[in-house]
Amino acid sequence: MYFGNTQIKESKFSIHHELQLRDYKIIGDHNQTLFRAGGQYRFKPYFQATLGYGYIHTELEGTPNNPFSEHRIYQEGIFSHGVLSFKLRHRVRLEERFIENQDFRGRIRYCLFADIPLNAKQFDKNGVYLAVYDEVFLNISNNESIKAFDRNRAYAGLGYKLEKNLGLQLGFMRQHVGANSGTNHLMLSIHHKMNWK
């Protein structure tokens, strides 16, 4: 996964850009390609909002893989603050989902992120930190066959800052979709911040 943020000059505006490649196996059976981009505005040092678009290509496990596409519009607010040496972020995201050959769906998501420094570098170059989060997804639909609870994701990973604006994370996520018993996911991500001068 790649998560990028480009600040536009010295303004309060920035662009979020994201690419995720997901496999059912470590390599070899493609699950999803997700692209997301959005315009962000920082209202306060601790609060920013985003309006964005996502494109998701999904394939079923094995063969035939029966691919389908989804176009997604989303709005989100992120509130950040510190507790001791931790960095906490609360994200609320509203999604309007246009899935191929399905009815329109809405979804609301809440995620609590925590970044916990593990060495004196904190979040500067050569910093090591623990990243954890939990995210709940709830469906918004008039279709009674669609349950309100969609999924829950719990994640823990180890992060390393190559530079102040560039980091890597390797982590483990446990995901419950509907009433299933849960699936395990190994995740590798790159986090990059840039300035557009």
Solvent accessible surface area in square Angstrom, and as a share of the most:
residue,aa,sasa,rsa
1,M,52,0.23
2,Y,62,0.24
3,F,53,0.22
4,G,2,0.02
5,N,34,0.17
6,T,19,0.11
7,Q,64,0.28
8,I,54,0.27
9,K,126,0.53
10,E,154,0.69
11,S,44,0.28
12,K,112,0.47
13,F,109,0.45
14,S,14,0.09
15,I,59,0.30
16,H,29,0.13
17,H,38,0.17
18,E,6,0.03
19,L,77,0.38
20,Q,12,0.06
21,L,120,0.60
22,R,61,0.22
23,D,56,0.29
24,Y,80,0.30
25,K,132,0.56
26,I,143,0.73
27,I,150,0.76
28,G,69,0.66
29,D,26,0.14
30,H,55,0.24
31,N,30,0.16
32,Q,32,0.14
33,T,39,0.23
34,L,4,0.02
35,F,88,0.37
36,R,9,0.03
37,A,29,0.23
38,G,8,0.08
39,G,44,0.43
40,Q,9,0.04
41,Y,69,0.26
42,R,101,0.37
43,F,106,0.44
44,K,108,0.46
45,P,113,0.71
46,Y,105,0.40
47,F,69,0.29
48,Q,25,0.11
49,A,31,0.24
50,T,6,0.03
51,L,114,0.57
52,G,10,0.10
53,Y,85,0.32
54,G,1,0.01
55,Y,70,0.27
56,I,2,0.01
57,H,52,0.23
58,T,15,0.09
59,E,29,0.13
60,L,82,0.41
61,E,117,0.53
62,G,32,0.31
63,T,129,0.75
64,P,105,0.66
65,N,52,0.27
66,N,83,0.42
67,P,75,0.47
68,F,58,0.24
69,S,25,0.16
70,E,8,0.03
71,H,89,0.40
72,R,13,0.05
73,I,74,0.38
74,Y,1,0.00
75,Q,59,0.26
76,E,17,0.08
77,G,17,0.17
78,I,23,0.12
79,F,85,0.35
80,S,35,0.22
81,H,70,0.31
82,G,53,0.51
83,V,67,0.39
84,L,171,0.85
85,S,51,0.33
86,F,70,0.29
87,K,99,0.42
88,L,30,0.15
89,R,75,0.27
90,H,52,0.23
91,R,34,0.13
92,V,73,0.42
93,R,7,0.03
94,L,72,0.36
95,E,1,0.00
96,E,39,0.17
97,R,23,0.09
98,F,96,0.40
99,I,13,0.07
100,E,84,0.37
101,N,147,0.75
102,Q,82,0.36
103,D,100,0.52
104,F,109,0.46
105,R,65,0.24
106,G,7,0.07
107,R,8,0.03
108,I,65,0.33
109,R,14,0.05
110,Y,89,0.34
111,C,0,0.00
112,L,70,0.35
113,F,30,0.13
114,A,13,0.10
115,D,20,0.10
116,I,36,0.18
117,P,20,0.12
118,L,100,0.50
119,N,55,0.28
120,A,102,0.79
121,K,103,0.44
122,Q,79,0.35
123,F,29,0.12
124,D,67,0.35
125,K,100,0.43
126,N,62,0.32
127,G,0,0.00
128,V,42,0.24
129,Y,12,0.05
130,L,61,0.31
131,A,6,0.05
132,V,46,0.26
133,Y,41,0.15
134,D,60,0.31
135,E,5,0.02
136,V,53,0.31
137,F,1,0.00
138,L,77,0.38
139,N,23,0.12
140,I,92,0.47
141,S,48,0.31
142,N,159,0.81
143,N,60,0.31
144,E,169,0.76
145,S,89,0.57
146,I,35,0.18
147,K,153,0.65
148,A,68,0.53
149,F,78,0.33
150,D,18,0.09
151,R,50,0.18
152,N,32,0.17
153,R,31,0.11
154,A,43,0.33
155,Y,15,0.06
156,A,50,0.39
157,G,6,0.06
158,L,98,0.49
159,G,1,0.01
160,Y,84,0.32
161,K,32,0.14
162,L,68,0.34
163,E,77,0.34
164,K,144,0.61
165,N,66,0.34
166,L,48,0.24
167,G,1,0.01
168,L,64,0.32
169,Q,20,0.09
170,L,101,0.50
171,G,7,0.07
172,F,105,0.44
173,M,13,0.06
174,R,83,0.30
175,Q,17,0.08
176,H,66,0.30
177,V,53,0.31
178,G,34,0.33
179,A,113,0.87
180,N,65,0.33
181,S,95,0.61
182,G,13,0.13
183,T,63,0.37
184,N,92,0.47
185,H,61,0.27
186,L,121,0.60
187,M,28,0.12
188,L,109,0.54
189,S,3,0.02
190,I,70,0.35
191,H,58,0.26
192,H,48,0.22
193,K,136,0.58
194,M,69,0.31
195,N,88,0.45
196,W,142,0.50
197,K,183,0.77
